[in-house]
Amino acid sequence: MTRIGRHLYALLTLSFAVLSAQSAERGDASFLATHCIECHDADSKKGGLDLSGLSADLRNGVSFDRWVEIHDRVAGGEMPPKKAKRQTTDAVRATFVEGLHGRLLAADRKRQRDVGRGRLRRLNRIEFETALSDLLGRPFHIRESLPPDARKDGFTTVGSALNLSAVQMEAYLETLDRVLDEATVRIPRPETKTWRMSYKQTSGIMQQYRREGPHLPVENGLAMFGTELFAHFDATLGQFVIPHDGRYRIRVSARTLRSEEPITLTIRAGGKGRKESNHVPRWELTHQSVRPGEPQILEWEGWLLRGHFLHIYPSSLRKMRFIDGEENRQEFYQGPGVVVRSVEVEGPILEQWPPRSHELLYGGVAMKVIPGAEKNIDLNDHLNRPPDRVAKPWTVGDPKTRVWTQREPVPGKEEMVYLRVKIPPPLHSEVALASKNPKTDARRLLTRFAPLAYRRKVDADEIEPLIALAHRWLAEGSSFESAMRSAYKLALTSPGFLYHHATLPIGSNAEGRLTDAALAERLSFFLWNSIPDQPLRTAAKAGKLSDRGALRGEVERMLEDPRTARFVNDFLDQWIDLRLIDFTAPDSDLYPEFDPLLRWSMIEETRAFFRELLDRDLSALNLVDSKFAMLNDRLARQYGINGVKGFELRKVALGKGSPRGGVLTQGGVLKVTANGATTSPVIRGVWVLDRILGQRPDPPPPGAGSIEPDIRGATTIREQLTKHRADKSCAACHDAIDPLGFALESFDVIGGYRERYRILDPKKRGVIPRFFSHRPEVRKFVQGPKVKAADRLADGRAFNGVGELKQLLLSDSDQVVRNLIERLLVYSTGASLSYADRLVVDEILEKSRAKGFGLRAIVHEVVQSEAFRRK
């Protein structure tokens, strides 16, 4: 068949498909045949687009998406291209776009009425963890025991990506065994104790660590000179471990040593702690600035897990190790430090007994002591024993089970006896449930539990399967606890708990509007990542959430609650990519100044900045550029800003001409958009284009190649990309991407401002880095080529530096705010945005414009929108 024949055949095929639909669509066929089919038939397929077999049936998802693409390209003036032989008038183009828009809108609205905006949405692993924690009234740390959740549109909240597999279900069941173990009382009410300790009680540290570690025993405590690295004393505080899960109060008495500047002392709890747990998060318990003068009492109260160790170290001091011989021992060191005088731990602090978790699961069921059960021994009893008994082996129960192990001294060697703690064994069960009427108790408890777990009113026929399962286990001779555990696991793996009600048939009426219960749940998972609390459930039960004023009041109440931090943290982790902060580690030779305190401050800066916008309803345009930043002294030093003292982040006004302001130049963003040694304008440019402007570039074509980083400094990244962009197929995307990234080349891998690149000094390759010593550092890098941060956007507008780029981005402020609205809608509703949702976004944009694009106002408008209030 000749080329003309193929075009004719394609035209006839397309015309037949279109003419078989409504007569109003005939203009579409004519427009495409005249202006599009020449380049987009089965032979040419320019841009991968083949219109020859395109169906006019907008009920077909693939065809619908293709028509949306056609609409957008024509409406944006991209098609027909300016170089096309056959051009069209603006009037013809507008007629085509308007007609197609009307049909796309009608088809998408019908689909939303019929099936809703999104698919079934299950709880992701963060929601699963927080929902169980709030339901049972105690924190669980279980997310890492569940498979990672798939992402769509940048978030793990989108229902179409959250499948449920056999592997997922098996992980749920195994994790719930842990949850129920921790939630159930196994011992009599533990005594609240107070342990008072000093580092003088710490014994058995190997002499090598005594010689090299950045610490020195002094008359009234332990002097610490360096951060956690090599500070082996921090994990051996008298071998103290947390004896029971619960709330504890920790007090540390400390003072600065030879320092007029504040020093940040970190108290952290961590360690595996239990054999059945592969992961227990390492929290920053408290950060306080130790001031000169009298010892300061640092206090923190919170939930700790059995088996955790306490780690104490001055995190604002640099890495240090004494490795240079006798003349450089710790006692001769005259640098700054912190003297930790004493540590006091009080707990567990009990608000009630049995705890809320046990009461919810087994309230009203008597407990009995198991005859002959082995008593639980407090692993820390040895702290009150005479020092000469500390170094002796101590066993609990079976002599084969050693909690403390001892290494015998080796004659002639300086390494003395040291103690090592094993992971504490699980708590023995000293008490057990003793139900006098097991079947009656099972019905009572499950009837109370189901509505709380399912987050709504539950009919009797939904509870009966749970009761029947428990009764069957009882009839087979199982214990009451085993029978109840089987029923609770069934409830917590059922759709009532695992799925968002807004996406289930029970969550909306015939018109697709959410019930008050489903709306309360959607709101709670949006702002708290968890289940509704009692006031929100009460408002939903009374039907108040259907009133826009009452709904606004609930949003205000929830935004003032500390649990809103879950939304701030999770939303930024996913949108800004803060979750990737540890994906790469900065090269210690190139960036020796990077330390844990800087890493922590980077994350908290972005969170504090977003929270400032949210709390004070500041314009969302501050995300691009702001006249202030949220800083502490560590970040201020990194950014070259003077006058900021202390650890706490606070609002700091930026001077005129400062390159900081907005999220683009925050250290956390700059780190996650770089690898450990080099920066890439491509990666950073894609990030700005996608995360700030909402324009997702197409993936690179096959065989496009990549740029290998040159840390030797032989060529700059601009020179490498110039060659890469010489290919026309690459230039099409890189012309839009690279300039955005070049503007950020003034910032290095860890967010520092630079005018030249750092490159490794070949003369110092292999030299031991001096930042592991108390002596002055030996730098292993030198200054390389100059950074050039000027370029020209794809539309021809030129800029010089990130400041001018920010102003160019703000010239299209609507697009910046529109992107944020779209992200919030996807995150909060768990559904990708469809064609009809564009009108919702436009409406939110216009309403928030009248309020100065305030971030708090935008959140309110998202909740009030039809997309949020409908299935």
Secondary structure, 3 states (H helix, E strand, C coil): CCHHHHHHHHHHHHHHHHHCCCHHHHHHHHHHHHHCCCCCCCCCCHHHCCCCCCCCCCCCHHHHHHHHHHHHHHHCCCCCCCCCCCCCCHHHHHHHHHHHHHHHHHHHHHHHHHHCCCCCCECCHHHHHHHHHHHHCCCCCCHHHCCCCCCECCECCCHHHCCCCHHHHHHHHHHHHHHHHHHCCCCCCCCCEEEEECHHHCCCCCHHHHHHCCEEEECCEEEECCCCCCCHHHHCCCCCCCCCCEEEEEEEEEEEECCCCCEEEEEEEECCCCCCCCCCCCEEEEEEEECCCCCEEEEEEEEECCCCEEEEEECCCCCCCCCCCHHHCHHHCCCCEEEEEEEEEEEEECCCCCCHHHHHHHCCCCEEECCCCCCCCCCCHHHHCCHHHHCCCCECCCCCCECEEECCCCCCCCCCCCEEECCCCCCCCCEEECCCCHHHHHHHHHHHHHHHHHCCCCCHHHHHHHHHHHHHHHHCCCCHHHHHHHHHHHHHCCHHHHECHHHCHHHECCCCEECHHHHHHHHHHHHHCCCCCHHHHHHHHCCHHHCHHHHHHHHHHHHCCCCHHHHHHHHHHHHCCHHHCCCCCCCCCCCCCCCHHHHHHHHHHHHHHHHHHHHHCCEHHHHCCCCEEEECHHHHHHHCCCCCCCCCCEEEECCCCCCCCCCCCCHHHHHHCECCCCECHHHHHHHHHHHHCCCCCCCCCCCCCCCCCCCCCCCCHHHHHHHHCCCHHHHHHHHHHHHHHHHHHHECCCCCECCEEEEECHHHCCCCCHHHCCCCCCCCEEEEEECCCEEECCCCCEEECHHHHHHHHHCCHHHHHHHHHHHHHHHHHCCCCCCCHHHHHHHHHHHHHCCCCEHHHHHHHHHHCHHHHEC
